[in-house]
C-alpha cells in the first residue's frame, strides 16, 4: 500500500488528560459554589476586571441525585457584542470527584471521539477541548468573579454618607 492509500491513524482519547481536566473542574466548581449570602448559595456571579464590567455567569442546578448533580452554567450577559455567551450542561460526580461537560450550546451530547472530517466539523478530541474550555472559564470566574451588587453588604447611598431620614 502506498502512502496515499493509507488511512490516517484513528484518534485515541487520552483518558489521563480528560480525567485530570474533570477533577480540576470539580475543584474549581466547588470553590466557586462556596459563595453564599445568608447561608444560601449564590447562583449569579458578576465578572469585573478593576472597574470594567465583563458580564454575569449563572449556575443553575437542574437535577440532584445521591452522588451526582447536573448543573447549567451560562453567561447570561457580557460586555461585548461579539461574544457568544457560553452555555454548558455539566454533570458533577461527587463520589468520583469529577465534573464533566455533557452538552454544550445546542449539542445534546458530546461524543468522546469524532470521525474527522464530519458533518458538524467537530474535532476528534472535542470532548477534551470542551472540558478544557470549561476549566479556563471557571478559572476566569474565580479570578474576576464577584457577588452581584444586589447582594452587597451596603448600598451606594450608605457609601456617600447621606442619611436615610
C-alpha positions, 0 to 999 in steps of 0.5 A: 500500500502506498502512502496515499492509500493509507488511512490516517491513524484513528484518534485515541482519547487520552483518558489521563488528560480528560480525567485530570481536566474533570477533577480540576473542574470539580475543584474549581466548581466547588470553590466557586459554589462556596459563595453564599449570602445568608447561608444560601448559595449564590447562583449569579456571579458578576465578572469585573476586571478593576472597574470594567464590567465583563458580564454575569455567569449563572449556575443553575442546578437542574437535577440532584441525585445521591452522588451526582448533580447536573448543573447549567452554567451560562453567561447570561450577559457580557460586555461585548457584542461579539461574544457568544455567551457560553452555555454548558450542561455539566454533570458533577460526580461527587463520589468520583470527584469529577465534573464533566461537560455533557452538552454544550450550546445546542449539542445534546451530547458530546461524543468522546471521539469524532470521525474527522472530517464530519458533518458538524466539523467537530474535532476528534478530541472535542470532548477534551477541548470542551472540558478544557474550555470549561476549566479556563472559564471557571478559572476566569470566574474565580479570578474576576468573579464577584457577588452581584451588587444586589447582594452587597453588604451596603448600598451606594447611598450608605457609601456617600454618607447621606442619611436615610431620614 
